[in-house]
């Protein structure tokens, strides 16, 4: 009997699950969509779409959900429809037995704006996303001779480096890309240019800049120089006004 008992329990559990599943399936077929509940992860720094936009997207691409049987609505199809929008990172769609159809949206987050080639953003994953007519987030700006490849493969990791450092994140507001993908930084304070050159050995260049700012600029003032050049190894070459 001891050997048979686990088998009986397993079969009983299996039968029970089938009954429950059948009951739930029958109930779901009776449930119709009563309302569409949309949640968008919008913040002051990220407001490309709102709940109204999402509802309109679903209506245009899939029709009105209200009144439809819940089980006939293709959740995966709606998710695919929504993520086709260039500012949407992910969409999670599900329903509940009270007839509510839930849509949760996560937007893409830009970290860099490129003012070249018509203009576009690079998002937090290093991918290109378009500008928006309704919203312009405050992010680092890059101007000059910027290719999309350099924007994603060069500037994106560089900007992430700047963002991780409290000093650079507070100080630098613009990147100018010159011939040969050489980079010039424009600070928020002072009236001077910071010439980095290429992004090779950029950590070393930034550390040299940090030391110079602490020991040079702080003592002499922010308006003594018009250019700080870090292109040369282990050197900081300055041009006075």
C-alpha positions, 0 to 999 in steps of 0.5 A: 500500500505504501508503494501505491499511495504516491501513485494515487496522490499523483493521479488525484492531483493530475485529475484535480488540475484538469478539473480546475483548468477546465473550470477556469477555461469555461469561465474565461470564455464567458468573460468579456473585456470591460476596460483597458488599463494602461500603465506607462513608465513615464517620468519627467525625463522620459515622456514620449508616450502616455496612456492615451497614445497607447490606447489609440495605437491598439485601436488603430492596429487591433480595433476596439477591445471593449466587449470582446471575449477575453480569450479571443484577444491575442496578447502576443499580437498586441505586444508585437504591435506596440513594440513596433513603435520606436520609443517603446522598449517593451510591452507586457499584456495580460488580462484578469477575470474581472474583465480588465485588460492590462497593458504595461509599457516601458519606454526607451531612455535616450542618453545622447542626442545627435545633432547631425544627419537629421538628428536622432537619439542613442538610447541606454542600450546603445541603439538609435531611436528617432527624435520626438515632436512632443518631447525633448529630454535633457541629455548630452548633445553631440554635434559635428561630423558624427556617423551613426556607427561612431555614435553607437560604438564610440560616443555611447560608451564614452557618454556612459563613462561620463555619466558614471563619474559625478564630476564629468556628469555635472561638468560636460554638456556637449560633445563636438566630433571633428575630422577623424572622430576626434572629440572636443568637450564643451563644459557647462562652466567656463568659456573654453574647449577641452580637446580630447582627440580620439577616444583611445586611452580616454580614461587616462586623458580624463584623469589628466584633466581631473588633476589639471582642473583640481590643481590648475583651473581652481587656482587660476580661474575658469576664464584664463584659458580658451583651450585645454588639449589632452591629445598628447600622452601625459601632457596637458597643453593649454592656450591662454586667452 
